[in-house]
Amino acid sequence: MVESALLFPVLMLLVLGSADLGRVFFYSIGITNAAREGARHGTAYDPTNLGNPNAFASNGPIMAALQAEVPSGVTVTQPYPAPNPSTCPSQPYPDYTYPTQPNTAAVYICFNETYSLISASPGQTIRVVILFNFAPVTPMVSSVAGSSIHMEATTVMMVQGPS
């Protein structure tokens, strides 16, 4: 009984710490998939839409595709103005570019490496940057990693056009 009483808290911390690390990997994979899907959606070329064959290469459709892929429980925001509206944030990302709220993602959609543009043309690039502020639940992970863990996902793709 005494041995169980002494080991039980340690075992619970290990189990809950493992669960928190699993959540870190889950959210990391989720935001990576969301960034990839947002950029992929924005680069699509629709030859049947004669008026605007690159209708998806703008903020609204990219955010919609991205939000459909983000894991549930994650709040997605698009900060405006960006820390520097003329350029896309680049690595290493400063702390002020991350959201301050826990389990929140800041999304930067940059067309042709410029954050202030609202769409892209064929041959230009779309960069989707997701900066995520993860809050661990267990005190063990919080004591090792701090009250928040910053995660990032970046995808760059070229807008398609007629061949």
N, C-alpha and C positions, 0 to 999 in steps of 0.2 A: 504494500500500500504506500509506504513512504517513497519507494523508488518511483512508483507511478505518479505520485503527487509532485515529485521533483522534475520528472521528465516530461510531464504533460504540457506545461507552458512552452518548453523548448520545441516539442514536436508540433504544437499548434502554430508557433511562429514560423517554423519551417514550412508547414503546409500552406498557411496563408501567404507567406512570402513567395512560395512557388506559384500560387494562384495569381498574385500581383504581377510576377514576371511573365506569366502566361498572358495576362491582360496587356502588358507592354508589347509583346510580340503580336498579339491580335490587332491592336490599334495600329501598330507600325505597318503591318501588312495591309490593313484596311485603308490607311491614308495613301499608301503607295499605289494601291489599285485605283483609288479615287482620282489621284493626280494623273495616272496613266489614262484612265477612261475619259476624264475631262479634256485632256489634250487630244486624244484620239478622236473624240466626238467633234472637236473644233476644227480638225484638219479635213473632215470629210468633204468630198466633192460630189455634188448631185447634178449630173448632166441633164436631168429632166426638169429642173427648176431653171428655166431660161432667164428669168429676171435676176436671180441672185444664186448662182450655183454654189457659192460658199456661204450660205445662210447661217451655217452653224459656227462660223469663225467670228463669234462675238461673245461678249460677257454672259448674256442671259442663257443661251443654250449650253455653254460650257459649265456654268454654275449648276444648272439643272441636272446635267449628266453626272457631275461630280457629287452633288448631294444625294443622288440615288445610290451611289457606291459607298458613301461614308458609313461606318458602323453606327448602329443606333446608339443614342445617348450622347453623341458628339454634336455640339453646336458649331455650325460653320458660319463664319463672318468674313466679309470682304472689306478690309480696312481701306478707308478713303478719307483723306489723302494718304498715300503711302509715305513712308519715311522720306523718300526722295521720289516725287511723282514722275520724274523724267526717266529714271532708270529702274530696271527690275532688280529686286534684292538678290544678292549673290552670296555665296558661301565665303567665309563663315558668316552666318546670320547673327546680327547683334541681338541682344536680349530684348530691346525695345520693339523688334519686329514680331515677336511672339505675343500671343494673347495673354492677358493677365488672369483671366478666369480659368479655373481648372476644367479639364476635358473639353476644351474649346480649340477650334482650328481656325487659323487666319489663312485665307486663300489670296494669293497674288496671281493674277492672270496677266501676263505680259505678251503683247503682240509686237513682234520684231524687236524684242529686248527693251520695249518701252512700256511702262506701267500705265501711262496716261492715255494711251490709244484705246479705242473701243472695239476695233476689229482688225482683221488681217486679210491680206490678199494672197493669191497663189504664189508660192515661192518664198513667202515670209515665214517666220517661225512663231510658234505658240509655246510659251513657257508657263507651266502651271506649277506653282510653288505652294505647298501646304506646310505650315508651321503649326505644330500641335503641342499643347501644354497638358501633359498627362499628370494626374494627381493619384499617387498610390494610396491604397486603402489601409494597408497594414503599417503599424509603427516601425517594424523592422526595416522595410524597404525605405520608408521615409527617413529613418535615421542614417541609412547608408547613402541614399541618392538625393536626399533633400525633399522638400515639400512638393516639388514638381520636377518632372523630367521633360526636357524639350526633345521633340522628335520632328523630323523633317522628311519631306518627300518632294522630289523635283522631277518633272518630265518635260522634255523639249521635243517637239515634232514640227515638221514642215507642212504648211497648208498645201493641199493637193490642188491641182488644176487640170485643165485639158492636156492630154499628152501630145 
